[in-house]
Amino acid sequence: MRLKKIPRASEYIEQHPKLAVTCGQTLQGNWQSFFEKSQPLHIEIGMGKGGFVNSMANLNPATNFIGIELYDSVLLRALEKLVANPLPNLRLLQADAADLATIFTENEISKIYLNFSDPWPKTRHAKRRLTHERFLHIYQQILVNNGELQLKTDNRSLFEYSVLTFNHFGIKFSDISLDLHANIAAYPDNVMTEYEQKFSALGHPIYLLKANL
């Protein structure tokens, strides 16, 4: 499905520099200055319209969150939510995941969320998957020692690929679920994304993977 371009998106983002940034390299190693106070920093890569990261920031005031999105027309929707309901521990970043090593310094991030990432099903596109080895190297660099990586997806092929990739990379698994919502009581802190709500309502299993780098 082709992304609908919103002409005013980039202009709107530029009008809110205290909430969203488009050149993250300028804050490398100094992201805590972008927030009201210094706290553990979690990031969501590919936040979409920002529902998940917004809810997480609301529920966890002692943690700073950055929602990362590549497309300005999508980031716009998350920014509109944040402008309407400002949160001191939530900021937004327009960036490509491939550039994160130039945006964050070593050991700057405590946790990374990958929610319903594009599965890139064709073999020739494997390097674009956010759980490909080239991205794992980046995550390992920017995460604190034993930092956490959490994946949720409805795509079984991406999930299986990720398990294999993580295993070959030597990542330590802390939790794996083949059907998150079949035992949702065991995950009282689970915050559903928009895709998670949609797919679980259709009866699709939601796969969960937690690991430490």
N, C-alpha and C positions, 0 to 999 in steps of 0.2 A: 504494500500500500504506500503510495507516494505521500510524503510529508507535506502538509499544507503550510505554505510560507505565509507568515504574518508580517506585512511590511513594517509595522511600527515596533516590532519586537526589539531590535537592536537599540533603537532610540530609547525605548522604555527602560531597558536594562541600564543604559548609560546614565539615566536620570536617578538611579538608586545605587550609587557607588558604595554606600555603607552597608548594603544588603547583598549585593551581587558584584562579582568581578569577572572580567573577561580575559585578563592577563595575569594568571596565577603566579607566573614566574617572579613577579615583583614582591610576592609575599613568602617566597620560599624560605623556610626556616623561621619565619616570623608570623605564622598564621594566628597565633594566640592574640596578637595585637588587633586582629580583625573582630574580636569578640569583647564583651564587656569584662570578662575575667578569664583567667587561665584555668583550663580544665582538660581532662582527657578528650582527645579529638577522634571522632568517628566520621567516616565518609561513606556515602552511598554513590556508587558509580552507575550512572544511567538512571537517574531518579525519576525520569518522566515528568509528570505534572506535580510531583513533590508531595503526594499524599502521605507516603510512608515516612519520609524523613521529617515532615512537619509533625506528624503524630509522635514520632520518637523523641523529638526535641521537647514537645509538650510534656511527655511522660517522664523524661529524664533531664531535669534542669541542671543536674550536676555534671552533665556531659555536653561538650560542644559538638555540633554536627555541621557538616558541609555536604550539600546536595550537589552532585556533579552531573551535568548534562551537556552533550555536544551541540545540540541544535537550539538556537536562540528562540525559535517559535515555540518550542516545548518548554524551555526554561522560563519563558514569559509567564506561563500559567502558574508555575510554582512561585514565581516572584510576586504575582498578583495576590496569591494567598498570604505571602509573608508581609506584604505591604498592608493588607487589610487586618492582619493579626500579627504584629511584630513579635518576634521571640529573640531574647538576648543571646541565646545559644544556638541559633541557626543562621547560616549564611549560605549563599549559592555561588557556584562556580561554573562558568562555561569553559569546557576543556575536553580534549580527546584523551581517553584513558592511556593511550600510548605515550603521552607527554608527562605523565604523573611524576616521573623521576626528576623532571626539571621544575616541577611545581612544589613538591614537598621534599624536604631533606630527610636524611636517614633517621629512623626512629621517631618520626614526627606524628605518626598515626597509631592509634590503639586498636581500631577495628575497622574492617572494610565489609560493606554489604553489597552483594550482587543479587539483585532481585529481578527475576524474569528477563534476564539478558537475552539479546538476540542469539539464537542457537547457531546461526550460520551453518545450515545443514550440509552444504556441499563440501566435499573433502578439500577442494582447492581453496576454500575460504577458512580453513581451520585456524589459521594464524590470527583471524579476526575475533575468534571466540575469547571472551574475557577470562576464561580459565585455561587458555593456552599457556605453554611454558614461558613464552616471552613476557606475558603479563605477570606470571607468578614471580619472575625475577624482580619485576618492578615492585610488586607488593612486598616481597621479602625485604627489599631495600628501604621502603618508606615506613614499614610497620616496626613497632617496638619489638624487642625480643619476646618471642612467644605471643605475638599479637594475633588477633583472631580474624579469620576470614569466614564469612557466612554466605552461603548460596541458597536461594530458593528458586525453584523453577517447576513448571508443569511439563517440561520437555524431557522425556525419559532419555533420549539419545544424548542430549547435552549433559544430563546428570551422570550417565554412565561414563561418558567421555571425561567429565571432570573428576570423577572418582579415580579413574585410571591415571589421569595426568597428575593429580595430587599425589597419588601413591608413588609414581615414578620420580616425582620431585622430592620425595622424602618428607612430605608434610604429615604432621600428626593429626589424625582424625579425633575429634572430641564428641561428635554426635552425627548420626546418619538416620534419616527417616524416609521410608519409601511411601508414606502416606501421612503427612503431617496432621491432617484434620481427622484422621481416624482415631488419633490419640491426642487431641488438642488439649485435654486437661493436663497433660504432662508439660505443656508449653504455655503457662499462664501469662507470660510476657510477650507472646507472639502478637505482632502488629501486622495486620493484613494490608497488602498493597491492593491497588485497584484491580490488577490482573488476577491476584490471588482470590479476591472476592468473586470475580467473574468465573474463573475456571473451577473453583471449588463448588460454586452454585450449580455448575453443570455436571458435577460428579467426578471431575478429573482429579486424580491424586496429585498432591503437591509434594515435591521432593525437597528435602532439607539436608544440607551438608554444612557442618561446622568443623573448622580445622584451625590449627595453630602453626604459624611459621616462626 
